[in-house]
Amino acid sequence: MFHRWTCIRSFEDVQSEEDALSAEEEQITVPISVCLALMVAYIWGGGLWFASSEEWSVLDASYFCFIRYVAEGGGVTGDLSV
């Protein structure tokens, strides 16, 4: 399984019209496992940081980071306090 990211270079980097056409179609293929590993590292790293700075358990801090990541990624903004 792969996730496709489309990479479009700015036209200032393009030398000719042929390069412009190929620049618009250039794609970077990233394995989904790399995307998931980055997400887990982000949540776990934030959990470790919050656990040490806020004196929370690593599980509580990781849960907080997961909820913040999902809520902000889903377009929810504002105060999440209960």
TISEGU-33688 format. One record per residue: residue in one letter; x negated, y negated, z negated of N, C-alpha, C, CB in turn. Coordinates in Angstrom, 2 decimals. Last residue first. Glycine has a CB too. Layout:
TISEGU-33688
- A X Y Z X Y Z X Y Z X Y Z
...
end
This chain:
TISEGU-33688
- V 12.35 -20.12 -29.18 13.69 -19.67 -29.58 14.14 -20.43 -30.79 13.70 -18.17 -29.87
- S 10.64 -21.63 -26.44 10.75 -21.30 -27.85 12.20 -20.96 -28.19 10.25 -22.45 -28.73
- L 10.15 -22.43 -23.91 10.60 -21.05 -24.06 10.74 -20.66 -25.53 9.65 -20.10 -23.37
- D 10.78 -25.38 -22.17 10.43 -24.81 -23.46 10.99 -23.40 -23.56 10.94 -25.69 -24.61
- G 10.00 -25.27 -18.63 10.58 -25.86 -19.84 10.14 -25.11 -21.07 12.08 -25.88 -19.76
- T 10.99 -23.25 -15.86 10.10 -24.19 -16.51 10.78 -24.75 -17.75 9.69 -25.32 -15.55
- V 11.04 -20.55 -13.80 11.62 -21.08 -15.02 10.59 -22.02 -15.64 12.02 -19.94 -16.01
- G 9.92 -19.29 -11.64 10.46 -20.61 -11.43 11.11 -21.23 -12.65 11.43 -20.56 -10.34
- G 8.62 -16.97 -12.09 9.98 -16.88 -11.60 10.65 -18.22 -11.41 10.79 -16.06 -12.53
- G 6.25 -17.68 -13.22 6.21 -17.17 -11.86 7.60 -17.07 -11.25 5.55 -15.82 -11.84
- E 7.13 -18.34 -15.74 6.64 -19.41 -14.88 6.56 -18.95 -13.43 5.27 -19.88 -15.36
- A 7.95 -15.77 -16.59 8.89 -16.89 -16.60 8.41 -18.00 -15.68 9.07 -17.43 -18.02
- V 5.63 -14.19 -16.34 6.84 -13.83 -15.60 7.79 -15.02 -15.50 7.56 -12.64 -16.27
- Y 3.87 -15.56 -18.06 3.50 -15.29 -16.67 4.75 -15.01 -15.83 2.52 -14.11 -16.58
- R 5.24 -15.49 -20.49 4.91 -16.78 -19.88 4.60 -16.61 -18.40 3.72 -17.44 -20.59
- I 5.31 -12.72 -20.88 6.56 -13.47 -20.75 6.31 -14.82 -20.10 7.22 -13.66 -22.13
- F 2.54 -12.17 -21.05 3.36 -11.54 -20.03 4.64 -12.33 -19.79 3.70 -10.09 -20.43
- C 1.80 -13.67 -23.32 1.21 -13.99 -22.01 2.04 -13.39 -20.88 -0.24 -13.49 -21.93
- F 3.35 -12.31 -25.27 3.54 -13.74 -25.03 3.01 -14.12 -23.66 2.85 -14.57 -26.13
- Y 2.13 -9.78 -25.10 3.55 -9.93 -24.78 3.87 -11.39 -24.47 4.43 -9.42 -25.95
- S -0.41 -10.44 -26.04 -0.26 -9.96 -24.67 1.20 -10.07 -24.21 -0.75 -8.51 -24.54
- A 0.25 -11.13 -28.69 -0.35 -12.13 -27.81 -0.23 -11.72 -26.34 -1.82 -12.35 -28.17
- D 1.21 -8.68 -29.66 2.07 -9.86 -29.65 1.55 -10.92 -28.68 2.17 -10.46 -31.07
- L -1.14 -7.10 -29.30 0.13 -6.74 -28.65 1.07 -7.94 -28.56 0.81 -5.59 -29.41
- V -2.98 -8.33 -30.94 -3.24 -8.32 -29.50 -1.96 -7.97 -28.74 -4.35 -7.31 -29.15
- S -1.47 -10.48 -33.40 -1.95 -9.16 -32.96 -2.14 -9.21 -31.44 -0.95 -8.01 -33.38
- W -2.82 -13.78 -34.01 -1.74 -12.87 -33.67 -2.34 -11.49 -33.44 -0.95 -13.36 -32.42
- E -4.46 -16.04 -34.40 -4.35 -15.00 -35.44 -3.10 -14.15 -35.25 -4.34 -15.64 -36.83
- E -5.02 -17.73 -32.36 -3.76 -17.96 -33.08 -3.53 -16.96 -34.22 -2.61 -17.90 -32.12
- S -7.47 -16.83 -31.34 -7.30 -18.25 -31.68 -6.06 -18.52 -32.53 -7.23 -19.06 -30.42
- S -7.26 -14.07 -30.96 -8.36 -14.61 -31.76 -8.10 -16.05 -32.20 -9.66 -14.53 -30.99
- A -4.95 -13.83 -29.44 -5.08 -13.04 -30.66 -6.18 -13.61 -31.55 -5.38 -11.57 -30.33
- F -5.51 -15.44 -27.24 -4.50 -15.88 -28.20 -4.60 -15.11 -29.51 -3.10 -15.72 -27.59
- W -7.50 -13.76 -26.06 -7.81 -15.13 -26.46 -6.81 -15.64 -27.50 -7.81 -16.05 -25.22
- L -6.12 -11.39 -25.57 -7.29 -11.38 -26.45 -7.61 -12.78 -26.95 -8.51 -10.79 -25.71
- G -4.17 -12.38 -23.81 -3.77 -11.77 -25.07 -4.93 -11.72 -26.06 -3.24 -10.37 -24.83
- G -5.73 -13.18 -21.67 -4.99 -14.18 -22.42 -4.54 -13.65 -23.77 -3.79 -14.66 -21.64
- G -6.56 -10.60 -20.91 -7.54 -11.62 -21.30 -6.89 -12.73 -22.11 -8.21 -12.21 -20.07
- W -4.08 -9.44 -20.25 -4.88 -8.88 -21.33 -5.92 -9.88 -21.83 -5.57 -7.60 -20.87
- I -3.26 -11.08 -18.10 -2.41 -10.93 -19.28 -3.24 -10.43 -20.47 -1.25 -9.96 -18.98
- Y -5.46 -10.81 -16.33 -4.99 -12.13 -16.75 -4.19 -12.04 -18.04 -4.14 -12.78 -15.64
- A -5.53 -8.05 -15.95 -6.68 -8.72 -16.56 -6.29 -10.10 -17.07 -7.84 -8.84 -15.54
- V -3.06 -7.69 -14.66 -3.29 -7.06 -15.97 -4.46 -7.74 -16.68 -3.57 -5.55 -15.80
- M -3.57 -9.16 -12.29 -2.46 -9.54 -13.18 -2.67 -8.96 -14.58 -1.13 -9.05 -12.60
- L -5.73 -7.73 -11.23 -5.90 -9.13 -11.60 -4.79 -9.60 -12.54 -5.92 -10.01 -10.35
- A -4.49 -5.27 -10.76 -5.62 -5.34 -11.70 -5.86 -6.78 -12.14 -6.89 -4.77 -11.06
- L -2.62 -6.00 -8.80 -2.15 -5.55 -10.11 -3.26 -5.62 -11.16 -1.62 -4.11 -10.02
- C -4.41 -6.65 -6.71 -3.46 -7.65 -7.21 -2.97 -7.27 -8.61 -2.26 -7.79 -6.25
- V -5.66 -4.17 -6.37 -6.46 -5.33 -6.76 -5.55 -6.42 -7.33 -7.27 -5.87 -5.55
- S -3.51 -2.61 -5.53 -4.17 -2.26 -6.79 -5.05 -3.41 -7.28 -5.02 -0.99 -6.61
- I -2.91 -3.57 -3.05 -2.00 -3.92 -4.14 -2.62 -3.60 -5.49 -0.67 -3.17 -3.98
- P -5.66 -4.88 -1.16 -4.93 -3.74 -1.74 -4.08 -4.18 -2.92 -5.92 -2.64 -2.17
- V -5.28 -7.35 1.27 -5.75 -7.10 -0.09 -4.97 -5.90 -0.64 -5.57 -8.37 -1.01
- T -6.17 -8.72 4.27 -5.46 -7.61 3.66 -6.10 -7.31 2.31 -5.48 -6.35 4.57
- I -5.65 -11.71 5.85 -6.54 -11.03 4.92 -5.71 -9.95 4.24 -7.17 -12.02 3.88
- Q -5.36 -12.86 9.20 -4.75 -12.34 7.99 -5.81 -11.63 7.16 -3.59 -11.38 8.32
- E -4.93 -15.24 11.73 -5.87 -14.55 10.87 -5.20 -14.13 9.57 -7.09 -15.45 10.57
- E -3.35 -16.79 13.33 -2.98 -15.40 13.19 -3.91 -14.62 12.27 -2.95 -14.76 14.53
- E -4.50 -19.29 13.39 -3.14 -19.19 12.91 -2.74 -17.75 12.63 -2.20 -19.81 13.90
- A -6.95 -18.73 14.58 -6.93 -19.17 13.17 -5.53 -19.05 12.59 -7.44 -20.61 13.05
- S -6.32 -18.19 17.20 -6.76 -17.07 16.37 -6.75 -17.45 14.90 -8.17 -16.63 16.79
- L -5.58 -20.78 18.01 -4.62 -19.69 18.10 -5.04 -18.53 17.21 -4.47 -19.22 19.54
- A -7.99 -22.15 17.57 -6.78 -22.58 16.87 -5.74 -21.47 16.88 -6.21 -23.86 17.52
- D -9.73 -20.96 19.33 -9.96 -20.75 17.91 -8.73 -21.15 17.10 -11.18 -21.56 17.44
- E -8.62 -21.99 21.67 -8.60 -20.55 21.45 -8.82 -20.22 19.97 -9.66 -19.85 22.32
- E -9.24 -24.69 21.41 -7.84 -24.29 21.34 -7.70 -22.79 21.11 -7.11 -24.68 22.63
- S -12.15 -25.02 19.23 -11.45 -25.04 20.51 -10.00 -24.61 20.31 -12.15 -24.13 21.55
- Q -12.95 -25.23 16.53 -13.75 -25.84 17.58 -13.00 -25.97 18.91 -15.02 -25.05 17.78
- V -11.65 -25.88 13.34 -11.46 -25.21 14.62 -12.21 -25.97 15.72 -9.95 -25.10 14.97
- D -11.71 -27.35 11.08 -12.69 -26.29 11.18 -12.66 -25.63 12.56 -12.45 -25.25 10.11
- E -9.54 -29.00 11.36 -10.84 -29.64 11.40 -11.95 -28.60 11.56 -11.07 -30.47 10.14
- F -7.33 -27.47 10.97 -7.71 -27.70 12.35 -9.03 -28.44 12.46 -6.64 -28.47 13.05
- S -7.84 -25.06 8.35 -7.45 -26.39 8.81 -7.97 -26.60 10.22 -7.98 -27.48 7.85
- R -6.70 -21.65 8.55 -7.75 -22.65 8.39 -7.25 -23.99 8.87 -9.02 -22.24 9.15
- I -4.69 -19.56 6.85 -4.69 -20.52 7.95 -5.74 -21.58 7.66 -3.28 -21.16 8.15
- C -4.03 -16.35 6.03 -5.01 -17.41 5.80 -5.02 -18.31 7.03 -6.44 -16.81 5.52
- T -1.70 -14.46 4.46 -2.01 -15.15 5.69 -2.92 -16.33 5.36 -0.72 -15.62 6.42
- W -1.94 -11.38 2.94 -2.00 -12.82 2.74 -2.38 -13.43 4.06 -3.02 -13.20 1.63
- R -0.23 -8.42 2.37 -0.88 -9.27 3.37 -0.78 -10.73 2.97 -0.25 -9.05 4.75
- H -0.93 -5.64 0.43 -0.21 -6.91 0.46 -0.94 -7.80 1.45 -0.14 -7.57 -0.96
- F -0.58 -2.14 0.86 -1.34 -3.36 0.97 -0.41 -4.56 0.95 -2.20 -3.36 2.24
- M -0.83 1.17 0.00 0.00 0.00 0.00 -0.89 -1.24 0.00 0.95 0.01 -1.21
end
